[in-house]
Amino acid sequence: MFFHRQELQHAAKPEKPDAVYARKLQEVLGGQYGEITVALQYQFQAWNMHIPGKYRDLVFGIGAEEMGHVEMLAIMIAQLLEKAPLGITKEAVQDDPTVAAIVGGNDVQHAIVAGAGARPVDSNGNPWSGAYITASGNLLADFTANANAEMQGRVQVARLYHMTDDHGIRDLLAFLLARDTMHQNQWIRAAAELREEGAEDLPVPSNFPLAKEDREVAYQYLNFSDGPDASKGSWASGPSPDGKGEFTYHDGPTTTAPMPPVTHPDSRLYGTTDLPNVVEKAAGSMQDKLHTE
């Protein structure tokens, strides 16, 4: 059950309208690592979770908070657009020909489609996609993905912080940065707790029998680049983080396998092959007569 209270978790009030910045802010609302993504990612993880208790409650709780962040950003964007000029103006392109050429001033769909409101899109107007969501059912994999989402989101918010001098916007972004700090730490700690309790472990999935993988190359760093310095990292020698192997370094691939012969698809797919065209045509006709699929 969901219940909406008409108040915000934190103030979302800009000092002045700014249609160009409203477009920039769309990235952390409807982009790949925006608030819509993390809000729904956490909800789907909770809905799909196979165990009750603290981990499910954690995911539900943060997911609900992130829905509030969606609301704050949408309201901030609407206010930035409220009295902003609807056309391309000198101020809208910031006297910068590069901005004029690339950004193009306002997102015209803010006005035409949304009537001076926020949209579920990124800063280029690409629609938000459910493909951004990670909800595998494996909590160690999912919590690690969550930490990454919070890191990427915080990077973007930090960049946006320096793209405005509006104190109202910066106040909201400072709050969101702080919450991203907390959530990064929560997901990293939750992932560690899963391992400490033996619920999950590395490598993910930990329940897959290691004997069924090719153990000879499981901890080999195979250097497929001509850069020599990768061999100096702790990933090239010493114990592996999962505690189940020792890293080794090999300069290049350790195995080779011959390339199999080229494939010959159904002649009725009309791909160009090494068979004579007349043979392909006859084969297709014969398959049709025999009703071969």
C-alpha positions as a Markdown table, in Angstrom:
| # | Residue | x | y | z |
|---|---|---|---|---|
| 1 | Met | 0.0 | 0.0 | 0.0 |
| 2 | Phe | 1.2 | 3.5 | -0.8 |
| 3 | Phe | 0.2 | 6.7 | 0.9 |
| 4 | His | 1.2 | 10.1 | -0.3 |
| 5 | Arg | 1.8 | 13.0 | 2.1 |
| 6 | Gln | 1.9 | 16.4 | 0.5 |
| 7 | Glu | 5.2 | 17.7 | 1.9 |
| 8 | Leu | 8.8 | 17.3 | 0.8 |
| 9 | Gln | 11.7 | 15.6 | 2.6 |
| 10 | His | 13.8 | 18.7 | 1.9 |
| 11 | Ala | 13.1 | 22.2 | 0.5 |
| 12 | Ala | 13.1 | 22.4 | -3.3 |
| 13 | Lys | 12.9 | 26.1 | -4.2 |
| 14 | Pro | 15.2 | 27.8 | -6.8 |
| 15 | Glu | 16.0 | 31.5 | -6.5 |
| 16 | Lys | 15.0 | 32.2 | -10.2 |
| 17 | Pro | 13.8 | 30.4 | -13.3 |
| 18 | Asp | 16.3 | 28.7 | -15.5 |
| 19 | Ala | 15.1 | 26.6 | -18.4 |
| 20 | Val | 18.5 | 25.5 | -19.4 |
| 21 | Tyr | 19.4 | 24.2 | -16.0 |
| 22 | Ala | 16.0 | 22.5 | -15.8 |
| 23 | Arg | 17.1 | 20.5 | -18.8 |
| 24 | Lys | 20.4 | 19.6 | -17.2 |
| 25 | Leu | 18.6 | 18.5 | -14.0 |
| 26 | Gln | 16.5 | 16.1 | -16.0 |
| 27 | Glu | 19.6 | 13.8 | -16.1 |
| 28 | Val | 19.4 | 13.0 | -12.4 |
| 29 | Leu | 15.6 | 12.6 | -12.6 |
| 30 | Gly | 15.1 | 10.4 | -15.7 |
| 31 | Gly | 18.6 | 9.3 | -16.7 |
| 32 | Gln | 20.2 | 5.9 | -16.4 |
| 33 | Tyr | 21.4 | 6.6 | -12.8 |
| 34 | Gly | 18.6 | 9.1 | -11.9 |
| 35 | Glu | 16.2 | 9.0 | -9.1 |
| 36 | Ile | 13.4 | 7.2 | -11.1 |
| 37 | Thr | 15.8 | 4.3 | -11.7 |
| 38 | Val | 17.0 | 3.8 | -8.1 |
| 39 | Ala | 13.4 | 4.3 | -6.7 |
| 40 | Leu | 12.0 | 1.6 | -8.9 |
| 41 | Gln | 15.1 | -0.6 | -8.8 |
| 42 | Tyr | 14.9 | -0.8 | -5.0 |
| 43 | Gln | 11.1 | -1.5 | -5.1 |
| 44 | Phe | 11.4 | -4.3 | -7.6 |
| 45 | Gln | 14.3 | -5.8 | -5.6 |
| 46 | Ala | 12.1 | -5.8 | -2.5 |
| 47 | Trp | 9.0 | -7.2 | -4.3 |
| 48 | Asn | 11.2 | -10.0 | -5.8 |
| 49 | Met | 13.1 | -10.8 | -2.6 |
| 50 | His | 12.9 | -14.4 | -1.3 |
| 51 | Ile | 13.7 | -13.7 | 2.4 |
| 52 | Pro | 11.8 | -11.6 | 5.0 |
| 53 | Gly | 13.5 | -9.4 | 7.6 |
| 54 | Lys | 16.1 | -6.7 | 7.7 |
| 55 | Tyr | 17.3 | -6.8 | 4.1 |
| 56 | Arg | 13.8 | -6.5 | 2.6 |
| 57 | Asp | 12.9 | -3.8 | 5.0 |
| 58 | Leu | 16.1 | -1.9 | 4.1 |
| 59 | Val | 15.3 | -2.0 | 0.4 |
| 60 | Phe | 11.7 | -1.0 | 0.8 |
| 61 | Gly | 12.7 | 1.9 | 3.1 |
| 62 | Ile | 15.3 | 3.3 | 0.7 |
| 63 | Gly | 13.0 | 2.8 | -2.3 |
| 64 | Ala | 10.3 | 4.8 | -0.6 |
| 65 | Glu | 12.7 | 7.6 | 0.2 |
| 66 | Glu | 13.9 | 7.7 | -3.4 |
| 67 | Met | 10.3 | 8.2 | -4.6 |
| 68 | Gly | 10.4 | 11.4 | -2.5 |
| 69 | His | 13.6 | 12.4 | -4.3 |
| 70 | Val | 11.8 | 11.9 | -7.6 |
| 71 | Glu | 9.1 | 14.3 | -6.4 |
| 72 | Met | 11.6 | 16.9 | -5.1 |
| 73 | Leu | 13.4 | 17.0 | -8.5 |
| 74 | Ala | 10.2 | 17.1 | -10.5 |
| 75 | Ile | 8.9 | 20.0 | -8.4 |
| 76 | Met | 12.3 | 21.8 | -8.7 |
| 77 | Ile | 12.3 | 21.4 | -12.5 |
| 78 | Ala | 8.7 | 22.7 | -12.7 |
| 79 | Gln | 9.7 | 25.8 | -10.7 |
| 80 | Leu | 12.7 | 26.4 | -12.8 |
| 81 | Leu | 10.4 | 26.4 | -15.8 |
| 82 | Glu | 7.5 | 28.4 | -14.3 |
| 83 | Lys | 8.5 | 31.8 | -15.5 |
| 84 | Ala | 11.3 | 30.9 | -17.9 |
| 85 | Pro | 11.2 | 32.2 | -21.4 |
| 86 | Leu | 9.7 | 29.7 | -23.8 |
| 87 | Gly | 11.9 | 30.5 | -26.8 |
| 88 | Ile | 15.7 | 30.5 | -27.3 |
| 89 | Thr | 17.0 | 33.7 | -25.9 |
| 90 | Lys | 20.4 | 35.2 | -25.4 |
| 91 | Glu | 20.2 | 34.3 | -21.7 |
| 92 | Ala | 19.1 | 30.8 | -22.4 |
| 93 | Val | 22.3 | 29.9 | -24.3 |
| 94 | Gln | 24.5 | 31.8 | -21.8 |
| 95 | Asp | 26.3 | 33.8 | -24.6 |
| 96 | Asp | 28.2 | 30.6 | -25.4 |
| 97 | Pro | 28.0 | 29.4 | -29.0 |
| 98 | Thr | 29.0 | 25.9 | -28.0 |
| 99 | Val | 26.1 | 25.7 | -25.5 |
| 100 | Ala | 23.8 | 27.2 | -28.2 |
| 101 | Ala | 24.9 | 24.6 | -30.7 |
| 102 | Ile | 24.9 | 21.5 | -28.4 |
| 103 | Val | 22.4 | 22.3 | -25.7 |
| 104 | Gly | 20.2 | 24.5 | -27.9 |
| 105 | Gly | 18.8 | 26.4 | -24.9 |
| 106 | Asn | 15.5 | 25.1 | -23.6 |
| 107 | Asp | 14.2 | 21.6 | -23.9 |
| 108 | Val | 11.2 | 22.6 | -26.1 |
| 109 | Gln | 9.2 | 19.6 | -24.9 |
| 110 | His | 9.2 | 21.0 | -21.4 |
| 111 | Ala | 6.9 | 23.6 | -22.9 |
| 112 | Ile | 5.2 | 21.7 | -25.7 |
| 113 | Val | 4.6 | 18.3 | -24.1 |
| 114 | Ala | 4.7 | 19.0 | -20.4 |
| 115 | Gly | 3.3 | 22.5 | -20.2 |
| 116 | Ala | 6.4 | 23.8 | -18.2 |
| 117 | Gly | 6.8 | 20.7 | -16.2 |
| 118 | Ala | 9.2 | 17.9 | -15.6 |
| 119 | Arg | 9.3 | 14.8 | -17.8 |
| 120 | Pro | 10.5 | 11.2 | -17.3 |
| 121 | Val | 13.4 | 11.7 | -19.6 |
| 122 | Asp | 17.2 | 12.4 | -19.4 |
| 123 | Ser | 18.8 | 15.7 | -20.3 |
| 124 | Asn | 18.7 | 14.9 | -24.0 |
| 125 | Gly | 15.0 | 14.0 | -23.9 |
| 126 | Asn | 15.6 | 10.2 | -24.1 |
| 127 | Pro | 12.7 | 8.5 | -22.3 |
| 128 | Trp | 13.4 | 6.7 | -19.1 |
| 129 | Ser | 13.7 | 3.0 | -19.6 |
| 130 | Gly | 12.9 | 0.0 | -17.3 |
| 131 | Ala | 16.0 | -1.5 | -18.9 |
| 132 | Tyr | 18.0 | 0.6 | -16.4 |
| 133 | Ile | 16.7 | -1.5 | -13.5 |
| 134 | Thr | 18.8 | -4.3 | -11.9 |
| 135 | Ala | 16.7 | -6.7 | -9.8 |
| 136 | Ser | 18.3 | -10.2 | -10.1 |
| 137 | Gly | 17.1 | -11.8 | -6.9 |
| 138 | Asn | 20.7 | -12.3 | -5.8 |
| 139 | Leu | 21.2 | -9.9 | -2.9 |
| 140 | Leu | 25.0 | -9.6 | -3.1 |
| 141 | Ala | 24.8 | -8.8 | -6.9 |
| 142 | Asp | 21.9 | -6.4 | -6.4 |
| 143 | Phe | 23.4 | -4.5 | -3.4 |
| 144 | Thr | 26.6 | -4.1 | -5.3 |
| 145 | Ala | 24.7 | -2.8 | -8.3 |
| 146 | Asn | 22.9 | -0.4 | -5.9 |
| 147 | Ala | 26.1 | 0.9 | -4.5 |
| 148 | Asn | 27.3 | 1.6 | -8.1 |
| 149 | Ala | 24.0 | 3.4 | -9.0 |
| 150 | Glu | 24.4 | 5.6 | -5.9 |
| 151 | Met | 28.0 | 6.3 | -6.9 |
| 152 | Gln | 27.2 | 7.2 | -10.5 |
| 153 | Gly | 24.3 | 9.3 | -9.4 |
| 154 | Arg | 26.4 | 11.2 | -6.8 |
| 155 | Val | 29.0 | 11.9 | -9.5 |
| 156 | Gln | 26.3 | 13.5 | -11.7 |
| 157 | Val | 24.8 | 15.5 | -8.9 |
| 158 | Ala | 28.3 | 16.8 | -7.9 |
| 159 | Arg | 28.9 | 17.9 | -11.4 |
| 160 | Leu | 25.5 | 19.7 | -11.5 |
| 161 | Tyr | 26.3 | 21.4 | -8.3 |
| 162 | His | 29.1 | 23.3 | -10.0 |
| 163 | Met | 26.9 | 24.2 | -13.0 |
| 164 | Thr | 24.8 | 26.7 | -11.1 |
| 165 | Asp | 25.2 | 29.5 | -8.6 |
| 166 | Asp | 21.5 | 29.4 | -7.5 |
| 167 | His | 21.5 | 28.9 | -3.8 |
| 168 | Gly | 18.1 | 27.2 | -3.7 |
| 169 | Ile | 19.2 | 24.6 | -6.3 |
| 170 | Arg | 22.5 | 24.1 | -4.5 |
| 171 | Asp | 20.7 | 23.6 | -1.2 |
| 172 | Leu | 18.7 | 20.7 | -2.7 |
| 173 | Leu | 21.7 | 19.2 | -4.4 |
| 174 | Ala | 23.7 | 19.4 | -1.1 |
| 175 | Phe | 21.0 | 17.4 | 0.6 |
| 176 | Leu | 20.8 | 14.8 | -2.2 |
| 177 | Leu | 24.6 | 14.5 | -2.2 |
| 178 | Ala | 24.5 | 13.7 | 1.6 |
| 179 | Arg | 21.7 | 11.1 | 1.1 |
| 180 | Asp | 23.8 | 9.5 | -1.7 |
| 181 | Thr | 26.7 | 9.3 | 0.7 |
| 182 | Met | 24.5 | 7.5 | 3.2 |
| 183 | His | 23.1 | 5.1 | 0.6 |
| 184 | Gln | 26.5 | 4.2 | -0.8 |
| 185 | Asn | 27.6 | 3.3 | 2.7 |
| 186 | Gln | 24.4 | 1.4 | 3.4 |
| 187 | Trp | 24.6 | -0.8 | 0.3 |
| 188 | Ile | 28.3 | -1.5 | 0.8 |
| 189 | Arg | 27.7 | -2.4 | 4.5 |
| 190 | Ala | 24.7 | -4.5 | 3.6 |
| 191 | Ala | 26.7 | -6.4 | 1.0 |
| 192 | Ala | 29.5 | -7.0 | 3.6 |
| 193 | Glu | 26.9 | -8.2 | 6.1 |
| 194 | Leu | 25.5 | -10.7 | 3.7 |
| 195 | Arg | 29.0 | -12.2 | 3.4 |
| 196 | Glu | 29.7 | -12.1 | 7.1 |
| 197 | Glu | 26.4 | -14.0 | 7.8 |
| 198 | Gly | 27.1 | -16.6 | 5.1 |
| 199 | Ala | 23.9 | -15.7 | 3.2 |
| 200 | Glu | 26.0 | -14.9 | 0.1 |
| 201 | Asp | 29.6 | -14.9 | -0.9 |
| 202 | Leu | 32.0 | -14.2 | -3.8 |
| 203 | Pro | 32.0 | -15.2 | -6.6 |
| 204 | Val | 28.4 | -14.5 | -7.3 |
| 205 | Pro | 26.4 | -16.7 | -7.5 |
| 206 | Ser | 28.1 | -18.4 | -4.6 |
| 207 | Asn | 25.9 | -21.5 | -4.8 |
| 208 | Phe | 27.2 | -22.5 | -8.3 |
| 209 | Pro | 29.6 | -25.3 | -7.8 |
| 210 | Leu | 33.2 | -24.0 | -8.5 |
| 211 | Ala | 34.1 | -27.5 | -9.8 |
| 212 | Lys | 31.9 | -26.9 | -12.8 |
| 213 | Glu | 33.9 | -23.8 | -14.0 |
| 214 | Asp | 37.3 | -23.9 | -15.7 |
| 215 | Arg | 39.3 | -23.4 | -12.5 |
| 216 | Glu | 42.6 | -23.2 | -14.5 |
| 217 | Val | 41.8 | -19.6 | -15.6 |
| 218 | Ala | 39.5 | -18.6 | -12.7 |
| 219 | Tyr | 42.2 | -16.4 | -11.1 |
| 220 | Gln | 44.5 | -15.6 | -14.1 |
| 221 | Tyr | 44.9 | -12.0 | -15.2 |
| 222 | Leu | 45.2 | -12.4 | -19.0 |
| 223 | Asn | 46.7 | -9.2 | -20.4 |
| 224 | Phe | 45.0 | -8.4 | -23.7 |
| 225 | Ser | 46.6 | -4.9 | -23.9 |
| 226 | Asp | 50.1 | -3.8 | -24.7 |
| 227 | Gly | 50.2 | -1.8 | -21.5 |
| 228 | Pro | 52.6 | -3.4 | -19.1 |
| 229 | Asp | 51.5 | -1.9 | -15.8 |
| 230 | Ala | 48.5 | -4.0 | -15.1 |
| 231 | Ser | 50.9 | -6.7 | -13.8 |
| 232 | Lys | 51.7 | -4.3 | -10.9 |
| 233 | Gly | 48.3 | -4.4 | -9.4 |
| 234 | Ser | 47.1 | -6.7 | -6.5 |
| 235 | Trp | 44.7 | -8.3 | -9.0 |
| 236 | Ala | 47.7 | -9.9 | -10.8 |
| 237 | Ser | 49.3 | -11.6 | -7.8 |
| 238 | Gly | 48.4 | -12.6 | -4.2 |
| 239 | Pro | 45.1 | -13.9 | -2.7 |
| 240 | Ser | 41.8 | -13.2 | -4.4 |
| 241 | Pro | 39.0 | -11.3 | -2.5 |
| 242 | Asp | 36.8 | -14.4 | -2.4 |
| 243 | Gly | 39.6 | -16.3 | -0.5 |
| 244 | Lys | 39.3 | -19.2 | -2.8 |
| 245 | Gly | 42.3 | -18.7 | -5.1 |
| 246 | Glu | 45.6 | -16.9 | -5.8 |
| 247 | Phe | 45.9 | -14.4 | -8.6 |
| 248 | Thr | 48.5 | -15.1 | -11.4 |
| 249 | Tyr | 49.5 | -12.9 | -14.3 |
| 250 | His | 49.9 | -14.0 | -17.9 |
| 251 | Asp | 51.0 | -11.7 | -20.7 |
| 252 | Gly | 48.3 | -12.5 | -23.3 |
| 253 | Pro | 45.9 | -15.3 | -23.7 |
| 254 | Thr | 46.8 | -18.8 | -22.3 |
| 255 | Thr | 44.7 | -20.8 | -24.7 |
| 256 | Thr | 43.8 | -20.8 | -28.4 |
| 257 | Ala | 41.1 | -22.6 | -30.2 |
| 258 | Pro | 40.6 | -22.9 | -34.0 |
| 259 | Met | 37.9 | -20.8 | -35.6 |
| 260 | Pro | 35.0 | -23.1 | -36.6 |
| 261 | Pro | 33.9 | -23.2 | -40.3 |
| 262 | Val | 31.5 | -20.5 | -41.4 |
| 263 | Thr | 27.8 | -21.2 | -40.9 |
| 264 | His | 25.3 | -21.9 | -43.7 |
| 265 | Pro | 21.8 | -20.6 | -42.7 |
| 266 | Asp | 18.6 | -21.6 | -44.3 |
| 267 | Ser | 18.8 | -20.5 | -48.0 |
| 268 | Arg | 15.4 | -18.7 | -47.6 |
| 269 | Leu | 17.0 | -16.2 | -45.3 |
| 270 | Tyr | 19.0 | -15.0 | -48.3 |
| 271 | Gly | 22.3 | -14.5 | -46.6 |
| 272 | Thr | 25.4 | -14.3 | -48.9 |
| 273 | Thr | 27.4 | -17.5 | -48.5 |
| 274 | Asp | 30.3 | -19.3 | -50.1 |
| 275 | Leu | 27.8 | -21.6 | -52.0 |
| 276 | Pro | 27.0 | -20.6 | -55.7 |
| 277 | Asn | 23.9 | -18.5 | -55.9 |
| 278 | Val | 22.2 | -21.0 | -58.2 |
| 279 | Val | 22.8 | -23.7 | -55.5 |
| 280 | Glu | 21.3 | -21.5 | -52.8 |
| 281 | Lys | 18.3 | -20.8 | -55.0 |
| 282 | Ala | 17.7 | -24.4 | -55.8 |
| 283 | Ala | 18.1 | -25.4 | -52.1 |
| 284 | Gly | 15.5 | -22.8 | -51.1 |
| 285 | Ser | 13.0 | -24.0 | -53.7 |
| 286 | Met | 13.5 | -27.6 | -52.6 |
| 287 | Gln | 12.9 | -26.7 | -48.9 |
| 288 | Asp | 9.7 | -25.0 | -49.9 |
| 289 | Lys | 8.4 | -28.0 | -51.8 |
| 290 | Leu | 9.2 | -30.3 | -49.0 |
| 291 | His | 7.7 | -27.9 | -46.4 |
| 292 | Thr | 11.0 | -28.0 | -44.5 |
| 293 | Glu | 11.4 | -25.6 | -41.6 |
